[in-house]
Amino acid sequence: MRRNSFSILGKSVFGGNYYISYPELRSGSGLIDFLDLHNNSADVDSYDIYFIYDTSNYEDINFINLKNKEYIVFDHHSKIDEYFIEKANFHYIKKSSANVINLYELSVKNSIVLKNEILLSFAIALYTDTLMFRTAREKEFFYFSKFLGNNKFETILNIIYSKNIDLNEFLHSLNQMKLYNINRLKIAVIKFNDINLYQAFLDGLLDVLGIDIVIGILPFGIKIQMKKKYVQKIYHKLLIPIQKKFNIKKVHGIWIDFFDYKIILDILKHY
């Protein structure tokens, strides 16, 4: 369940079936095409055992009724639903930058030979999970070289960006972008009708324009991206208290149903 590269790993090693919901990002769509997968419409409640990847919180997969069901969890996050894990038949949870690192180590440990297409999908997952290598260190690059093998890096980019964005919409969003300078921070506030447009901005222009923090206004809420050096000082110290104060639900980095970016700008004055 959960991520495309993980689903194909489980099916390749253990057999059975898989469920893929509609991918949020175009990188997911590109990977589905590369792996020749399909959005499976089978009744997920009829499965005998579930392999759950990249989450250890039932809230993320609560569309499945796991009562009296067997399930196994593979995750890399620090936030854990203890009750959910306690009920699992087996779990492999090890904090790391990407779940594919854990799965690869587990495969090697159990002498499981992974096919080239799985390793390449692991490379894509590692690349995207580290924000296009922005947060990658020696360990991540070591494993990335294992996943990439004899493939060219360009192959990964071709898969990730195989689906085009709406160029006119993207340029329209850029024209509406607002820039602020607050306490030596360069902040961009920009509205996107599609999260892929927001991601395209992060991939191509965030560093080029020297932006420290971008506040993306999306259809379901706002999504904030900032340089790594500000995460502790700004996000954890200033922004998380805002989330708690307004009881904001955060899903995949999006502050659901919260659009008042001026509150964010005001709090940054205290940085």
Disulfide bonds with the S-S distance in Angstrom:
none
